C-alpha cells in the first residue's frame, strides 16, 4: 500500500502547473536554441568532450535529474546576476542588497519624468521643384517657381530616468541608486499643438521584488571580500517535493523568474515609448546615426545571438575520466571576473553526468564577454552619453540587459520543463500509453484484489434484484463514465469497485414517509458500501461540454476535475417489475427518499449521480479556527448534520411479494400469473383502484387456486366496469360532438374542414337533401332551406365568414325546431349555425 501511495504521488499532475508551464513549453524552439549554444560551448571545452541533451545519455539515475534541475537553476540565477551587474549592481552593491534581503524586501524600481517646453516658431520658404515656363513674342521665354511659406514650431523634450533599489518602502533610509540619466531632444512640428503633454509629467514607475534571488547569494565562510556564490538545492525529503520540476524550491525560482520576465518587458516598453520613439524624431540623433537608426533600435530587441548559459546537458564520461573529474572543476577555471560563481555542489557533480562547476563559470564568463561585445558595437553607433542627447549607450545597454534578462528567465523555465517532459516521455515509454484517470482507476482496482483478503476485497457494484430461489427481476449498477473531450464522446469504464458489508436479517426495521401522515416500515437485507475514488490532483475546472443529442441521459461530473462521471443504471427484465427509491440515510433509522420510480418489462434508466465533496476534518478545523465561539458551535452542528445525511441510499422494493401480501394471496401465487400481475399493476397505477375492491375476502382455508380465481374475478369485474365507463364516456363525447357540429359528415365532401372555407347555405342544404335517408334532422334542414330561399341576398351573404360580434350561437336544428320562420337575423357560417345578437 505504501508503494501504491508513492506511485500515486509521483504520478500526480497539477493542472494549474501543467497549464502554466508544460503547455507553453516549445520543445522545437528550445532544442534549436540549445543546439546553437552547444556550438559556442564546444569552443570553451576540451576537444574530446561532447556534452549532449540529457535524454540522450543512457543509464543516468533519477537523482541525476535532481542534480540537473539544481544545475539549471544555479546557472539561471548566475545569468540573472550578470544582467543585474549590467544594470549597475556591482560587487559592493550586491553585498549591500544581500544584507538588506536578510530582513526586508528588496525591490528594483525604474522611474522617470518628462517635460515638454516650447522653444520658438520659424517661418521658411520652400521652393517647389516644378517650374512654370511662359513664352512671349515680345519678351521671349521666362521661368517662374512656386514658393510656399511653411511655419514650423520647435519643442524641447527633457526626459530623466533612474533605476534604484530600495529595502522596505520607497523613500526610506535604505535606498541605492544604480544608474540614471537625463537627456533632451528637439522636436519639430508643423502645427502649434504640443507633441507631448505640456509641463512636467511623472511616468508610472515599474517595480519588481528581487528578495528571493538575493537570498540565494551567500559569502562562503563569512569571509569579507570573498566572491559571492550561489548554492541552490532541492530538498528531496520535503512533503511537497514530487519531481525535479514540481517542488517548492523550483517553484519559488520560477515564480521569481516570471516576475523578472514581466518587469523586463515593462522596462522595454518604457524605453520604446519614452526614449526610442522620441529619439527617432530627433534631428541630432538622426544626424549621428544616419539611416541605420531603425536597425540600431531593432538590434536592442533581438539579442538572440547572445549566449545564454542555461543548458540542460549531460556528459557521458568513461570510468577513467570520473577520477579526473573528481580532482578538478572542469575546463573553465574558478570563474574570475564574474559577479557570482557556483561552487556548492562540486563534490556531488564529480560522479554524475552533469557538467562540472568550472564549466558553469566558463559559460558565465562567455555570457559576460558576449554582452560587453554587443555593448561596444552599439556604443559607436549612437551619440556619446555626455552630450545631453536623448539616446546614448546607457539607454541601449539598459535595453539589451533587460531583454537578455528576459531570455535567461525564459530559458530557465523552459529548461526545467524540459526535465519534466523528459521524465514524462520516459514514463510513457515504460508504460506504453498515456495513463488516464480511468486507467489509474483500473490500476487501483487490480492492486486492490492483491492487497485485501478475498472477503474484504473491493467488488464491482452490480447487484441482481431477485427473491431467494427466483430468477432475477433486474439489475442495479453504478458505472464509471469517462468523457473523451477530444472526440466529444463518453465511454463506459465498467462498474465501480466498492468494499461491501452485508447485514443479513433479522435487522431493526427502517421507515420512510409517503406523506406527512403516513410512514412505511421495511426490513430485508442491507448492504453498506464504501467507495474510494481515485483521481489526479487537479483544481476545479469548468464542467464538461454537453453530450451528443443521442446520449441516453446527460451526465454530471462527480469529481472536482470532471474527469469521471458516476452513473446509476437500473434494468428490469421482461414480465418483471420492482420499485426503486433514491435518497439519503436519515437519523433514527429513517430513509429520506427524494426520487422514486417503477421499472417493469425491460425498462432501463440511467441516472447521473451529482456528488458534492465535503471539507476534510483538517480543512474544517482550519476554517473555523478564527470564528467566534457561537459561529464555531453552529458550524460544528451543521457539519454533523451534513455528515449524518451525506450517505447515499438506494431502496429496492419488489412488487410481486407486496401485491401478494396486499391481496391476501399465498406466497409465490403471482409468480407465474403474468397476465394477472400486469392487470393488477395497470389497475393500481393507471386507474388508482382501491385495493379493497381486489383483495380476496373469502375463507382463509381456501386453496391457492380458489383465492387466485376470486382475485381474477374481482379484476374482471373491475375491468368490465372500466370498459362500461369508457363506453359511456365515448357515447357522451359523440353526442356532444353531434350537437356541436351536426352536419360535419357533409362538410368534408364540400371542402369545409373548419379551416375558414365557407359554402353558401343553399349549396349545403342541397347537399343534405341529396341523401335519400329521411331523418327528422334532415327534414328540419330542408324546411329551413325553403324558408331561406326567399331571401337571395341573405343566402349570398352566407358565402362569407360570419362577422365577429357578440352573439349567442345555437345549432341550426334547434333553430328549425323552434319555429323561427323567416328570421332576418339568421347568419349561415362554416359551422352550420344560426347566430342571434345578444340582448
Beta strands, then each sheet from edge to edge (+ up, - down):
strand 1: 52-53
strand 2: 106-136
strand 3: 140-167
strand 4: 175-189
strand 5: 199-202
strand 6: 206-209
strand 7: 217-219
strand 8: 228-230
strand 9: 313-314
strand 10: 340-342
strand 11: 459-460
strand 12: 462-465
strand 13: 474-484
strand 14: 489-495
strand 15: 497-503
strand 16: 510-513
strand 17: 519-522
strand 18: 526-530
strand 19: 565-572
strand 20: 577-585
strand 21: 591-600
strand 22: 604-608
strand 23: 648-654
strand 24: 807-811
strand 25: 833-837
sheet 1: 1+ 9-
sheet 2: 4+ 3- 2+ 5-
sheet 3: 4+ 3- 2+ 6-
sheet 4: 7+ 8- 10-
sheet 5: 11+ 15- 18+
sheet 6: 12+ 13- 14+
sheet 7: 12+ 13- 19+ 22-
sheet 8: 16+ 17-
sheet 9: 21+ 20- 23+
sheet 10: 24+ 25-
end
